[in-house]
Amino acid sequence: MASLSSQGGHSAQVKMRLLVNGGSITVEQVRRDFLLVDSPFDHPPGDASMVLQSDQSERRWNVHLQHGISAGSR
């Protein structure tokens, strides 16, 4: 019987943020056609940037918020 070992395992520290209008919103989940954010606020459709940090590396890309952000939803 094979045994499982946690030696040498690594759990990455991953954080996602949406940069919009000089502000930063924590992103909880990203899908192809939507985002779930932590603290939404009203913002009209427009451009923003996504930031993905995994351990010591960071990746950024531009996104278009087709429907904007609504404070009443995530």
Predicted model as a PDB file, atoms N, CA, C, CB and O in Angstrom, pLDDT in the B-factor column:
MODEL        1                                                                  
ATOM      1  N   MET A   1       0.848  -1.175   0.000  1.00 50.00           N  
ATOM      2  CA  MET A   1       0.000   0.000   0.000  1.00 50.00           C  
ATOM      3  C   MET A   1       0.894   1.239   0.000  1.00 50.00           C  
ATOM      4  CB  MET A   1      -0.965  -0.002   1.225  1.00 50.00           C  
ATOM      5  O   MET A   1       1.825   1.328   0.801  1.00 50.00           O  
ATOM      6  N   ALA A   2       0.629   2.169  -0.866  1.00 52.00           N  
ATOM      7  CA  ALA A   2       1.416   3.402  -0.953  1.00 52.00           C  
ATOM      8  C   ALA A   2       0.989   4.358   0.149  1.00 52.00           C  
ATOM      9  CB  ALA A   2       1.253   4.069  -2.344  1.00 52.00           C  
ATOM     10  O   ALA A   2      -0.192   4.452   0.484  1.00 52.00           O  
ATOM     11  N   SER A   3       1.958   5.062   0.706  1.00 53.00           N  
ATOM     12  CA  SER A   3       1.620   6.051   1.728  1.00 53.00           C  
ATOM     13  C   SER A   3       1.822   7.448   1.165  1.00 53.00           C  
ATOM     14  CB  SER A   3       2.475   5.848   3.005  1.00 53.00           C  
ATOM     15  O   SER A   3       2.692   7.678   0.325  1.00 53.00           O  
ATOM     16  N   LEU A   4       1.014   8.359   1.636  1.00 57.00           N  
ATOM     17  CA  LEU A   4       1.119   9.741   1.204  1.00 57.00           C  
ATOM     18  C   LEU A   4       1.986  10.499   2.182  1.00 57.00           C  
ATOM     19  CB  LEU A   4      -0.269  10.393   1.083  1.00 57.00           C  
ATOM     20  O   LEU A   4       1.900  10.273   3.389  1.00 57.00           O  
ATOM     21  N   SER A   5       2.811  11.383   1.692  1.00 55.00           N  
ATOM     22  CA  SER A   5       3.695  12.162   2.544  1.00 55.00           C  
ATOM     23  C   SER A   5       3.542  13.635   2.224  1.00 55.00           C  
ATOM     24  CB  SER A   5       5.157  11.720   2.372  1.00 55.00           C  
ATOM     25  O   SER A   5       3.384  14.012   1.062  1.00 55.00           O  
ATOM     26  N   SER A   6       3.588  14.466   3.250  1.00 56.00           N  
ATOM     27  CA  SER A   6       3.482  15.902   3.013  1.00 56.00           C  
ATOM     28  C   SER A   6       4.857  16.553   2.931  1.00 56.00           C  
ATOM     29  CB  SER A   6       2.658  16.560   4.114  1.00 56.00           C  
ATOM     30  O   SER A   6       4.964  17.773   2.810  1.00 56.00           O  
ATOM     31  N   GLN A   7       5.903  15.742   2.997  1.00 66.00           N  
ATOM     32  CA  GLN A   7       7.249  16.298   2.908  1.00 66.00           C  
ATOM     33  C   GLN A   7       7.473  16.906   1.538  1.00 66.00           C  
ATOM     34  CB  GLN A   7       8.305  15.221   3.194  1.00 66.00           C  
ATOM     35  O   GLN A   7       7.163  16.297   0.514  1.00 66.00           O  
ATOM     36  N   GLY A   8       8.013  18.112   1.534  1.00 68.00           N  
ATOM     37  CA  GLY A   8       8.310  18.779   0.278  1.00 68.00           C  
ATOM     38  C   GLY A   8       7.106  19.426  -0.371  1.00 68.00           C  
ATOM     39  O   GLY A   8       7.223  19.970  -1.468  1.00 68.00           O  
ATOM     40  N   GLY A   9       5.949  19.383   0.274  1.00 75.00           N  
ATOM     41  CA  GLY A   9       4.752  20.003  -0.282  1.00 75.00           C  
ATOM     42  C   GLY A   9       4.840  21.515  -0.219  1.00 75.00           C  
ATOM     43  O   GLY A   9       5.603  22.069   0.571  1.00 75.00           O  
ATOM     44  N   HIS A  10       4.056  22.178  -1.057  1.00 75.00           N  
ATOM     45  CA  HIS A  10       4.062  23.642  -1.098  1.00 75.00           C  
ATOM     46  C   HIS A  10       2.662  24.135  -1.412  1.00 75.00           C  
ATOM     47  CB  HIS A  10       5.078  24.172  -2.145  1.00 75.00           C  
ATOM     48  O   HIS A  10       2.036  23.685  -2.372  1.00 75.00           O  
ATOM     49  N   SER A  11       2.186  25.043  -0.615  1.00 82.00           N  
ATOM     50  CA  SER A  11       0.920  25.716  -0.894  1.00 82.00           C  
ATOM     51  C   SER A  11       1.235  27.162  -1.253  1.00 82.00           C  
ATOM     52  CB  SER A  11      -0.064  25.631   0.331  1.00 82.00           C  
ATOM     53  O   SER A  11       1.740  27.920  -0.425  1.00 82.00           O  
ATOM     54  N   ALA A  12       0.939  27.530  -2.465  1.00 84.00           N  
ATOM     55  CA  ALA A  12       1.238  28.889  -2.927  1.00 84.00           C  
ATOM     56  C   ALA A  12       0.329  29.905  -2.245  1.00 84.00           C  
ATOM     57  CB  ALA A  12       1.086  28.986  -4.453  1.00 84.00           C  
ATOM     58  O   ALA A  12      -0.836  29.621  -1.967  1.00 84.00           O  
ATOM     59  N   GLN A  13       0.862  31.070  -1.984  1.00 89.00           N  
ATOM     60  CA  GLN A  13       0.079  32.197  -1.496  1.00 89.00           C  
ATOM     61  C   GLN A  13      -0.443  32.922  -2.732  1.00 89.00           C  
ATOM     62  CB  GLN A  13       0.934  33.158  -0.561  1.00 89.00           C  
ATOM     63  O   GLN A  13       0.333  33.543  -3.459  1.00 89.00           O  
ATOM     64  N   VAL A  14      -1.739  32.849  -2.975  1.00 91.00           N  
ATOM     65  CA  VAL A  14      -2.330  33.427  -4.181  1.00 91.00           C  
ATOM     66  C   VAL A  14      -3.293  34.537  -3.793  1.00 91.00           C  
ATOM     67  CB  VAL A  14      -3.057  32.344  -5.018  1.00 91.00           C  
ATOM     68  O   VAL A  14      -4.154  34.354  -2.932  1.00 91.00           O  
ATOM     69  N   LYS A  15      -3.140  35.693  -4.436  1.00 95.00           N  
ATOM     70  CA  LYS A  15      -4.044  36.822  -4.222  1.00 95.00           C  
ATOM     71  C   LYS A  15      -4.421  37.395  -5.580  1.00 95.00           C  
ATOM     72  CB  LYS A  15      -3.387  37.917  -3.312  1.00 95.00           C  
ATOM     73  O   LYS A  15      -3.586  37.491  -6.480  1.00 95.00           O  
ATOM     74  N   MET A  16      -5.689  37.776  -5.720  1.00 96.00           N  
ATOM     75  CA  MET A  16      -6.159  38.410  -6.953  1.00 96.00           C  
ATOM     76  C   MET A  16      -6.808  39.734  -6.590  1.00 96.00           C  
ATOM     77  CB  MET A  16      -7.161  37.488  -7.727  1.00 96.00           C  
ATOM     78  O   MET A  16      -7.527  39.839  -5.596  1.00 96.00           O  
ATOM     79  N   ARG A  17      -6.542  40.752  -7.416  1.00 96.00           N  
ATOM     80  CA  ARG A  17      -7.121  42.073  -7.204  1.00 96.00           C  
ATOM     81  C   ARG A  17      -7.565  42.635  -8.545  1.00 96.00           C  
ATOM     82  CB  ARG A  17      -6.107  43.027  -6.513  1.00 96.00           C  
ATOM     83  O   ARG A  17      -6.999  42.326  -9.594  1.00 96.00           O  
ATOM     84  N   LEU A  18      -8.594  43.467  -8.479  1.00 95.00           N  
ATOM     85  CA  LEU A  18      -9.064  44.210  -9.638  1.00 95.00           C  
ATOM     86  C   LEU A  18      -8.736  45.666  -9.378  1.00 95.00           C  
ATOM     87  CB  LEU A  18     -10.604  43.994  -9.896  1.00 95.00           C  
ATOM     88  O   LEU A  18      -9.175  46.242  -8.383  1.00 95.00           O  
ATOM     89  N   LEU A  19      -7.963  46.259 -10.274  1.00 95.00           N  
ATOM     90  CA  LEU A  19      -7.612  47.671 -10.161  1.00 95.00           C  
ATOM     91  C   LEU A  19      -8.537  48.464 -11.066  1.00 95.00           C  
ATOM     92  CB  LEU A  19      -6.116  47.920 -10.530  1.00 95.00           C  
ATOM     93  O   LEU A  19      -8.556  48.280 -12.283  1.00 95.00           O  
ATOM     94  N   VAL A  20      -9.311  49.359 -10.439  1.00 93.00           N  
ATOM     95  CA  VAL A  20     -10.268  50.146 -11.210  1.00 93.00           C  
ATOM     96  C   VAL A  20     -10.370  51.538 -10.592  1.00 93.00           C  
ATOM     97  CB  VAL A  20     -11.665  49.450 -11.254  1.00 93.00           C  
ATOM     98  O   VAL A  20     -10.582  51.687  -9.388  1.00 93.00           O  
ATOM     99  N   ASN A  21     -10.214  52.546 -11.438  1.00 88.00           N  
ATOM    100  CA  ASN A  21     -10.355  53.940 -11.007  1.00 88.00           C  
ATOM    101  C   ASN A  21      -9.468  54.304  -9.815  1.00 88.00           C  
ATOM    102  CB  ASN A  21     -11.791  54.214 -10.656  1.00 88.00           C  
ATOM    103  O   ASN A  21      -9.897  55.040  -8.927  1.00 88.00           O  
ATOM    104  N   GLY A  22      -8.250  53.800  -9.790  1.00 89.00           N  
ATOM    105  CA  GLY A  22      -7.326  54.102  -8.707  1.00 89.00           C  
ATOM    106  C   GLY A  22      -7.555  53.290  -7.453  1.00 89.00           C  
ATOM    107  O   GLY A  22      -6.804  53.427  -6.487  1.00 89.00           O  
ATOM    108  N   GLY A  23      -8.583  52.440  -7.443  1.00 89.00           N  
ATOM    109  CA  GLY A  23      -8.873  51.597  -6.283  1.00 89.00           C  
ATOM    110  C   GLY A  23      -8.539  50.146  -6.555  1.00 89.00           C  
ATOM    111  O   GLY A  23      -8.280  49.755  -7.693  1.00 89.00           O  
ATOM    112  N   SER A  24      -8.547  49.360  -5.506  1.00 92.00           N  
ATOM    113  CA  SER A  24      -8.233  47.941  -5.598  1.00 92.00           C  
ATOM    114  C   SER A  24      -9.318  47.145  -4.882  1.00 92.00           C  
ATOM    115  CB  SER A  24      -6.833  47.638  -4.994  1.00 92.00           C  
ATOM    116  O   SER A  24      -9.660  47.448  -3.739  1.00 92.00           O  
ATOM    117  N   ILE A  25      -9.858  46.131  -5.549  1.00 93.00           N  
ATOM    118  CA  ILE A  25     -10.895  45.266  -4.982  1.00 93.00           C  
ATOM    119  C   ILE A  25     -10.352  43.838  -4.952  1.00 93.00           C  
ATOM    120  CB  ILE A  25     -12.235  45.350  -5.813  1.00 93.00           C  
ATOM    121  O   ILE A  25      -9.816  43.356  -5.951  1.00 93.00           O  
ATOM    122  N   THR A  26     -10.486  43.167  -3.821  1.00 95.00           N  
ATOM    123  CA  THR A  26     -10.090  41.765  -3.735  1.00 95.00           C  
ATOM    124  C   THR A  26     -11.039  40.923  -4.584  1.00 95.00           C  
ATOM    125  CB  THR A  26     -10.087  41.276  -2.257  1.00 95.00           C  
ATOM    126  O   THR A  26     -12.260  41.034  -4.473  1.00 95.00           O  
ATOM    127  N   VAL A  27     -10.455  40.081  -5.433  1.00 94.00           N  
ATOM    128  CA  VAL A  27     -11.229  39.190  -6.296  1.00 94.00           C  
ATOM    129  C   VAL A  27     -11.256  37.810  -5.657  1.00 94.00           C  
ATOM    130  CB  VAL A  27     -10.627  39.129  -7.741  1.00 94.00           C  
ATOM    131  O   VAL A  27     -10.213  37.238  -5.341  1.00 94.00           O  
ATOM    132  N   GLU A  28     -12.456  37.283  -5.471  1.00 93.00           N  
ATOM    133  CA  GLU A  28     -12.614  35.970  -4.862  1.00 93.00           C  
ATOM    134  C   GLU A  28     -12.583  34.844  -5.881  1.00 93.00           C  
ATOM    135  CB  GLU A  28     -13.901  35.916  -4.093  1.00 93.00           C  
ATOM    136  O   GLU A  28     -12.091  33.753  -5.593  1.00 93.00           O  
ATOM    137  N   GLN A  29     -13.110  35.108  -7.082  1.00 91.00           N  
ATOM    138  CA  GLN A  29     -13.174  34.073  -8.109  1.00 91.00           C  
ATOM    139  C   GLN A  29     -13.164  34.719  -9.488  1.00 91.00           C  
ATOM    140  CB  GLN A  29     -14.434  33.194  -7.928  1.00 91.00           C  
ATOM    141  O   GLN A  29     -13.762  35.775  -9.695  1.00 91.00           O  
ATOM    142  N   VAL A  30     -12.482  34.076 -10.424  1.00 87.00           N  
ATOM    143  CA  VAL A  30     -12.417  34.553 -11.809  1.00 87.00           C  
ATOM    144  C   VAL A  30     -12.925  33.453 -12.721  1.00 87.00           C  
ATOM    145  CB  VAL A  30     -10.964  34.976 -12.203  1.00 87.00           C  
ATOM    146  O   VAL A  30     -12.506  32.300 -12.619  1.00 87.00           O  
ATOM    147  N   ARG A  31     -13.820  33.817 -13.599  1.00 87.00           N  
ATOM    148  CA  ARG A  31     -14.289  32.930 -14.654  1.00 87.00           C  
ATOM    149  C   ARG A  31     -14.098  33.664 -15.964  1.00 87.00           C  
ATOM    150  CB  ARG A  31     -15.788  32.504 -14.442  1.00 87.00           C  
ATOM    151  O   ARG A  31     -13.780  34.854 -15.972  1.00 87.00           O  
ATOM    152  N   ARG A  32     -14.283  32.986 -17.041  1.00 82.00           N  
ATOM    153  CA  ARG A  32     -14.094  33.589 -18.365  1.00 82.00           C  
ATOM    154  C   ARG A  32     -14.967  34.825 -18.566  1.00 82.00           C  
ATOM    155  CB  ARG A  32     -14.398  32.569 -19.450  1.00 82.00           C  
ATOM    156  O   ARG A  32     -14.529  35.803 -19.171  1.00 82.00           O  
ATOM    157  N   ASP A  33     -16.200  34.784 -18.061  1.00 81.00           N  
ATOM    158  CA  ASP A  33     -17.127  35.871 -18.353  1.00 81.00           C  
ATOM    159  C   ASP A  33     -17.629  36.620 -17.116  1.00 81.00           C  
ATOM    160  CB  ASP A  33     -18.294  35.331 -19.102  1.00 81.00           C  
ATOM    161  O   ASP A  33     -18.549  37.431 -17.229  1.00 81.00           O  
ATOM    162  N   PHE A  34     -17.041  36.364 -15.924  1.00 82.00           N  
ATOM    163  CA  PHE A  34     -17.432  37.144 -14.760  1.00 82.00           C  
ATOM    164  C   PHE A  34     -16.384  37.050 -13.651  1.00 82.00           C  
ATOM    165  CB  PHE A  34     -18.788  36.675 -14.244  1.00 82.00           C  
ATOM    166  O   PHE A  34     -15.527  36.167 -13.653  1.00 82.00           O  
ATOM    167  N   LEU A  35     -16.478  37.979 -12.710  1.00 84.00           N  
ATOM    168  CA  LEU A  35     -15.626  38.004 -11.517  1.00 84.00           C  
ATOM    169  C   LEU A  35     -16.520  38.053 -10.292  1.00 84.00           C  
ATOM    170  CB  LEU A  35     -14.642  39.222 -11.539  1.00 84.00           C  
ATOM    171  O   LEU A  35     -17.605  38.633 -10.338  1.00 84.00           O  
ATOM    172  N   LEU A  36     -16.084  37.458  -9.210  1.00 90.00           N  
ATOM    173  CA  LEU A  36     -16.732  37.644  -7.919  1.00 90.00           C  
ATOM    174  C   LEU A  36     -15.762  38.451  -7.073  1.00 90.00           C  
ATOM    175  CB  LEU A  36     -17.108  36.265  -7.234  1.00 90.00           C  
ATOM    176  O   LEU A  36     -14.617  38.047  -6.872  1.00 90.00           O  
ATOM    177  N   VAL A  37     -16.226  39.599  -6.574  1.00 90.00           N  
ATOM    178  CA  VAL A  37     -15.357  40.476  -5.794  1.00 90.00           C  
ATOM    179  C   VAL A  37     -15.832  40.557  -4.353  1.00 90.00           C  
ATOM    180  CB  VAL A  37     -15.306  41.877  -6.413  1.00 90.00           C  
ATOM    181  O   VAL A  37     -16.990  40.278  -4.043  1.00 90.00           O  
ATOM    182  N   ASP A  38     -14.903  40.950  -3.472  1.00 89.00           N  
ATOM    183  CA  ASP A  38     -15.176  40.982  -2.038  1.00 89.00           C  
ATOM    184  C   ASP A  38     -16.048  42.162  -1.620  1.00 89.00           C  
ATOM    185  CB  ASP A  38     -13.881  41.024  -1.278  1.00 89.00           C  
ATOM    186  O   ASP A  38     -17.029  41.964  -0.904  1.00 89.00           O  
ATOM    187  N   SER A  39     -15.727  43.358  -2.035  1.00 87.00           N  
ATOM    188  CA  SER A  39     -16.449  44.572  -1.616  1.00 87.00           C  
ATOM    189  C   SER A  39     -16.839  45.405  -2.835  1.00 87.00           C  
ATOM    190  CB  SER A  39     -15.583  45.420  -0.644  1.00 87.00           C  
ATOM    191  O   SER A  39     -16.166  46.386  -3.153  1.00 87.00           O  
ATOM    192  N   PRO A  40     -17.912  45.026  -3.516  1.00 88.00           N  
ATOM    193  CA  PRO A  40     -18.287  45.739  -4.738  1.00 88.00           C  
ATOM    194  C   PRO A  40     -18.781  47.167  -4.468  1.00 88.00           C  
ATOM    195  CB  PRO A  40     -19.361  44.962  -5.473  1.00 88.00           C  
ATOM    196  O   PRO A  40     -19.293  47.473  -3.391  1.00 88.00           O  
ATOM    197  N   PHE A  41     -18.617  47.999  -5.444  1.00 88.00           N  
ATOM    198  CA  PHE A  41     -19.146  49.363  -5.415  1.00 88.00           C  
ATOM    199  C   PHE A  41     -19.661  49.665  -6.808  1.00 88.00           C  
ATOM    200  CB  PHE A  41     -18.055  50.414  -4.962  1.00 88.00           C  
ATOM    201  O   PHE A  41     -19.286  48.994  -7.769  1.00 88.00           O  
ATOM    202  N   ASP A  42     -20.509  50.658  -6.925  1.00 91.00           N  
ATOM    203  CA  ASP A  42     -21.063  51.005  -8.232  1.00 91.00           C  
ATOM    204  C   ASP A  42     -19.984  51.606  -9.124  1.00 91.00           C  
ATOM    205  CB  ASP A  42     -22.237  51.987  -8.080  1.00 91.00           C  
ATOM    206  O   ASP A  42     -19.297  52.552  -8.738  1.00 91.00           O  
ATOM    207  N   HIS A  43     -19.846  51.051 -10.306  1.00 92.00           N  
ATOM    208  CA  HIS A  43     -18.890  51.557 -11.290  1.00 92.00           C  
ATOM    209  C   HIS A  43     -19.446  51.231 -12.669  1.00 92.00           C  
ATOM    210  CB  HIS A  43     -17.452  50.932 -11.086  1.00 92.00           C  
ATOM    211  O   HIS A  43     -19.856  50.096 -12.912  1.00 92.00           O  
ATOM    212  N   PRO A  44     -19.469  52.201 -13.576  1.00 94.00           N  
ATOM    213  CA  PRO A  44     -20.015  51.949 -14.914  1.00 94.00           C  
ATOM    214  C   PRO A  44     -19.111  51.029 -15.729  1.00 94.00           C  
ATOM    215  CB  PRO A  44     -20.216  53.268 -15.660  1.00 94.00           C  
ATOM    216  O   PRO A  44     -17.960  50.802 -15.355  1.00 94.00           O  
ATOM    217  N   PRO A  45     -19.620  50.500 -16.836  1.00 95.00           N  
ATOM    218  CA  PRO A  45     -18.787  49.696 -17.725  1.00 95.00           C  
ATOM    219  C   PRO A  45     -17.520  50.460 -18.102  1.00 95.00           C  
ATOM    220  CB  PRO A  45     -19.572  49.298 -18.992  1.00 95.00           C  
ATOM    221  O   PRO A  45     -17.536  51.683 -18.242  1.00 95.00           O  
ATOM    222  N   GLY A  46     -16.431  49.726 -18.262  1.00 95.00           N  
ATOM    223  CA  GLY A  46     -15.168  50.354 -18.638  1.00 95.00           C  
ATOM    224  C   GLY A  46     -14.009  49.389 -18.468  1.00 95.00           C  
ATOM    225  O   GLY A  46     -14.196  48.190 -18.260  1.00 95.00           O  
ATOM    226  N   ASP A  47     -12.814  49.937 -18.561  1.00 95.00           N  
ATOM    227  CA  ASP A  47     -11.601  49.131 -18.487  1.00 95.00           C  
ATOM    228  C   ASP A  47     -11.046  49.090 -17.067  1.00 95.00           C  
ATOM    229  CB  ASP A  47     -10.547  49.676 -19.446  1.00 95.00           C  
ATOM    230  O   ASP A  47     -11.240  50.012 -16.275  1.00 95.00           O  
ATOM    231  N   ALA A  48     -10.350  47.994 -16.770  1.00 95.00           N  
ATOM    232  CA  ALA A  48      -9.714  47.795 -15.466  1.00 95.00           C  
ATOM    233  C   ALA A  48      -8.516  46.875 -15.688  1.00 95.00           C  
ATOM    234  CB  ALA A  48     -10.725  47.186 -14.403  1.00 95.00           C  
ATOM    235  O   ALA A  48      -8.253  46.450 -16.813  1.00 95.00           O  
ATOM    236  N   SER A  49      -7.801  46.573 -14.625  1.00 96.00           N  
ATOM    237  CA  SER A  49      -6.670  45.647 -14.693  1.00 96.00           C  
ATOM    238  C   SER A  49      -6.813  44.583 -13.621  1.00 96.00           C  
ATOM    239  CB  SER A  49      -5.330  46.396 -14.534  1.00 96.00           C  
ATOM    240  O   SER A  49      -7.221  44.866 -12.495  1.00 96.00           O  
ATOM    241  N   MET A  50      -6.473  43.362 -13.983  1.00 95.00           N  
ATOM    242  CA  MET A  50      -6.427  42.257 -13.025  1.00 95.00           C  
ATOM    243  C   MET A  50      -4.987  42.066 -12.596  1.00 95.00           C  
ATOM    244  CB  MET A  50      -7.011  40.940 -13.634  1.00 95.00           C  
ATOM    245  O   MET A  50      -4.067  42.181 -13.406  1.00 95.00           O  
ATOM    246  N   VAL A  51      -4.793  41.769 -11.304  1.00 97.00           N  
ATOM    247  CA  VAL A  51      -3.473  41.463 -10.775  1.00 97.00           C  
ATOM    248  C   VAL A  51      -3.559  40.108 -10.097  1.00 97.00           C  
ATOM    249  CB  VAL A  51      -2.974  42.570  -9.784  1.00 97.00           C  
ATOM    250  O   VAL A  51      -4.402  39.897  -9.226  1.00 97.00           O  
ATOM    251  N   LEU A  52      -2.689  39.191 -10.493  1.00 95.00           N  
ATOM    252  CA  LEU A  52      -2.602  37.873  -9.893  1.00 95.00           C  
ATOM    253  C   LEU A  52      -1.224  37.735  -9.271  1.00 95.00           C  
ATOM    254  CB  LEU A  52      -2.869  36.748 -10.940  1.00 95.00           C  
ATOM    255  O   LEU A  52      -0.213  37.777  -9.971  1.00 95.00           O  
ATOM    256  N   GLN A  53      -1.183  37.570  -7.957  1.00 95.00           N  
ATOM    257  CA  GLN A  53       0.079  37.369  -7.255  1.00 95.00           C  
ATOM    258  C   GLN A  53       0.113  35.940  -6.743  1.00 95.00           C  
ATOM    259  CB  GLN A  53       0.253  38.391  -6.085  1.00 95.00           C  
ATOM    260  O   GLN A  53      -0.802  35.495  -6.049  1.00 95.00           O  
ATOM    261  N   SER A  54       1.161  35.233  -7.085  1.00 93.00           N  
ATOM    262  CA  SER A  54       1.366  33.867  -6.623  1.00 93.00           C  
ATOM    263  C   SER A  54       2.772  33.795  -6.056  1.00 93.00           C  
ATOM    264  CB  SER A  54       1.155  32.820  -7.778  1.00 93.00           C  
ATOM    265  O   SER A  54       3.758  33.866  -6.789  1.00 93.00           O  
ATOM    266  N   ASP A  55       2.848  33.653  -4.731  1.00 91.00           N  
ATOM    267  CA  ASP A  55       4.120  33.712  -4.021  1.00 91.00           C  
ATOM    268  C   ASP A  55       4.839  35.014  -4.400  1.00 91.00           C  
ATOM    269  CB  ASP A  55       5.006  32.464  -4.352  1.00 91.00           C  
ATOM    270  O   ASP A  55       4.339  36.100  -4.109  1.00 91.00           O  
ATOM    271  N   GLN A  56       5.986  34.914  -5.035  1.00 89.00           N  
ATOM    272  CA  GLN A  56       6.779  36.111  -5.339  1.00 89.00           C  
ATOM    273  C   GLN A  56       6.577  36.637  -6.762  1.00 89.00           C  
ATOM    274  CB  GLN A  56       8.239  35.813  -5.127  1.00 89.00           C  
ATOM    275  O   GLN A  56       7.187  37.638  -7.139  1.00 89.00           O  
ATOM    276  N   SER A  57       5.740  35.984  -7.548  1.00 95.00           N  
ATOM    277  CA  SER A  57       5.540  36.461  -8.922  1.00 95.00           C  
ATOM    278  C   SER A  57       4.204  37.185  -9.059  1.00 95.00           C  
ATOM    279  CB  SER A  57       5.608  35.287  -9.915  1.00 95.00           C  
ATOM    280  O   SER A  57       3.262  36.935  -8.307  1.00 95.00           O  
ATOM    281  N   GLU A  58       4.145  38.079 -10.030  1.00 96.00           N  
ATOM    282  CA  GLU A  58       2.940  38.866 -10.261  1.00 96.00           C  
ATOM    283  C   GLU A  58       2.669  38.939 -11.750  1.00 96.00           C  
ATOM    284  CB  GLU A  58       3.075  40.283  -9.661  1.00 96.00           C  
ATOM    285  O   GLU A  58       3.585  39.114 -12.554  1.00 96.00           O  
ATOM    286  N   ARG A  59       1.402  38.801 -12.109  1.00 96.00           N  
ATOM    287  CA  ARG A  59       0.983  38.922 -13.505  1.00 96.00           C  
ATOM    288  C   ARG A  59      -0.162  39.915 -13.567  1.00 96.00           C  
ATOM    289  CB  ARG A  59       0.560  37.538 -14.102  1.00 96.00           C  
ATOM    290  O   ARG A  59      -1.050  39.889 -12.715  1.00 96.00           O  
ATOM    291  N   ARG A  60      -0.152  40.794 -14.569  1.00 96.00           N  
ATOM    292  CA  ARG A  60      -1.208  41.793 -14.760  1.00 96.00           C  
ATOM    293  C   ARG A  60      -1.728  41.712 -16.190  1.00 96.00           C  
ATOM    294  CB  ARG A  60      -0.686  43.226 -14.447  1.00 96.00           C  
ATOM    295  O   ARG A  60      -0.978  41.442 -17.128  1.00 96.00           O  
ATOM    296  N   TRP A  61      -3.031  41.952 -16.333  1.00 95.00           N  
ATOM    297  CA  TRP A  61      -3.603  42.032 -17.670  1.00 95.00           C  
ATOM    298  C   TRP A  61      -4.827  42.935 -17.633  1.00 95.00           C  
ATOM    299  CB  TRP A  61      -3.972  40.623 -18.205  1.00 95.00           C  
ATOM    300  O   TRP A  61      -5.464  43.104 -16.593  1.00 95.00           O  
ATOM    301  N   ASN A  62      -5.137  43.499 -18.765  1.00 95.00           N  
ATOM    302  CA  ASN A  62      -6.274  44.407 -18.886  1.00 95.00           C  
ATOM    303  C   ASN A  62      -7.560  43.615 -19.104  1.00 95.00           C  
ATOM    304  CB  ASN A  62      -6.052  45.406 -20.042  1.00 95.00           C  
ATOM    305  O   ASN A  62      -7.567  42.581 -19.772  1.00 95.00           O  
ATOM    306  N   VAL A  63      -8.644  44.124 -18.525  1.00 92.00           N  
ATOM    307  CA  VAL A  63      -9.961  43.525 -18.703  1.00 92.00           C  
ATOM    308  C   VAL A  63     -10.952  44.637 -19.029  1.00 92.00           C  
ATOM    309  CB  VAL A  63     -10.401  42.731 -17.429  1.00 92.00           C  
ATOM    310  O   VAL A  63     -10.710  45.808 -18.736  1.00 92.00           O  
ATOM    311  N   HIS A  64     -12.053  44.259 -19.629  1.00 92.00           N  
ATOM    312  CA  HIS A  64     -13.131  45.210 -19.894  1.00 92.00           C  
ATOM    313  C   HIS A  64     -14.337  44.782 -19.072  1.00 92.00           C  
ATOM    314  CB  HIS A  64     -13.481  45.278 -21.426  1.00 92.00           C  
ATOM    315  O   HIS A  64     -14.814  43.655 -19.207  1.00 92.00           O  
ATOM    316  N   LEU A  65     -14.830  45.668 -18.227  1.00 91.00           N  
ATOM    317  CA  LEU A  65     -16.001  45.389 -17.396  1.00 91.00           C  
ATOM    318  C   LEU A  65     -17.243  45.741 -18.213  1.00 91.00           C  
ATOM    319  CB  LEU A  65     -15.956  46.197 -16.040  1.00 91.00           C  
ATOM    320  O   LEU A  65     -17.754  46.859 -18.141  1.00 91.00           O  
ATOM    321  N   GLN A  66     -17.707  44.786 -18.972  1.00 90.00           N  
ATOM    322  CA  GLN A  66     -18.801  44.995 -19.918  1.00 90.00           C  
ATOM    323  C   GLN A  66     -20.062  45.514 -19.244  1.00 90.00           C  
ATOM    324  CB  GLN A  66     -19.108  43.709 -20.643  1.00 90.00           C  
ATOM    325  O   GLN A  66     -20.768  46.351 -19.807  1.00 90.00           O  
ATOM    326  N   HIS A  67     -20.350  45.023 -18.044  1.00 90.00           N  
ATOM    327  CA  HIS A  67     -21.558  45.430 -17.335  1.00 90.00           C  
ATOM    328  C   HIS A  67     -21.238  46.308 -16.124  1.00 90.00           C  
ATOM    329  CB  HIS A  67     -22.342  44.203 -16.893  1.00 90.00           C  
ATOM    330  O   HIS A  67     -22.125  46.628 -15.333  1.00 90.00           O  
ATOM    331  N   GLY A  68     -19.980  46.691 -15.986  1.00 91.00           N  
ATOM    332  CA  GLY A  68     -19.590  47.503 -14.829  1.00 91.00           C  
ATOM    333  C   GLY A  68     -19.605  46.687 -13.551  1.00 91.00           C  
ATOM    334  O   GLY A  68     -19.536  45.458 -13.579  1.00 91.00           O  
ATOM    335  N   ILE A  69     -19.696  47.391 -12.421  1.00 91.00           N  
ATOM    336  CA  ILE A  69     -19.752  46.759 -11.104  1.00 91.00           C  
ATOM    337  C   ILE A  69     -20.967  47.318 -10.392  1.00 91.00           C  
ATOM    338  CB  ILE A  69     -18.435  47.007 -10.276  1.00 91.00           C  
ATOM    339  O   ILE A  69     -21.251  48.512 -10.484  1.00 91.00           O  
ATOM    340  N   SER A  70     -21.680  46.470  -9.688  1.00 91.00           N  
ATOM    341  CA  SER A  70     -22.849  46.912  -8.936  1.00 91.00           C  
ATOM    342  C   SER A  70     -22.619  46.660  -7.451  1.00 91.00           C  
ATOM    343  CB  SER A  70     -24.132  46.187  -9.424  1.00 91.00           C  
ATOM    344  O   SER A  70     -22.256  45.553  -7.052  1.00 91.00           O  
ATOM    345  N   ALA A  71     -22.829  47.686  -6.636  1.00 89.00           N  
ATOM    346  CA  ALA A  71     -22.651  47.547  -5.190  1.00 89.00           C  
ATOM    347  C   ALA A  71     -23.607  46.508  -4.608  1.00 89.00           C  
ATOM    348  CB  ALA A  71     -22.863  48.895  -4.499  1.00 89.00           C  
ATOM    349  O   ALA A  71     -23.331  45.934  -3.554  1.00 89.00           O  
ATOM    350  N   GLY A  72     -24.711  46.266  -5.278  1.00 87.00           N  
ATOM    351  CA  GLY A  72     -25.708  45.325  -4.787  1.00 87.00           C  
ATOM    352  C   GLY A  72     -25.434  43.884  -5.101  1.00 87.00           C  
ATOM    353  O   GLY A  72     -26.210  43.012  -4.710  1.00 87.00           O  
ATOM    354  N   SER A  73     -24.346  43.600  -5.804  1.00 81.00           N  
ATOM    355  CA  SER A  73     -24.011  42.211  -6.121  1.00 81.00           C  
ATOM    356  C   SER A  73     -22.523  41.981  -5.912  1.00 81.00           C  
ATOM    357  CB  SER A  73     -24.413  41.861  -7.573  1.00 81.00           C  
ATOM    358  O   SER A  73     -21.756  42.928  -5.738  1.00 81.00           O  
ATOM    359  N   ARG A  74     -22.127  40.729  -5.931  1.00 64.00           N  
ATOM    360  CA  ARG A  74     -20.723  40.397  -5.748  1.00 64.00           C  
ATOM    361  C   ARG A  74     -20.005  40.422  -7.065  1.00 64.00           C  
ATOM    362  CB  ARG A  74     -20.567  39.041  -5.091  1.00 64.00           C  
ATOM    363  O   ARG A  74     -18.802  40.167  -7.116  1.00 64.00           O  
TER     364      ARG A  74                                                      
ENDMDL                                                                          
END                                                                             
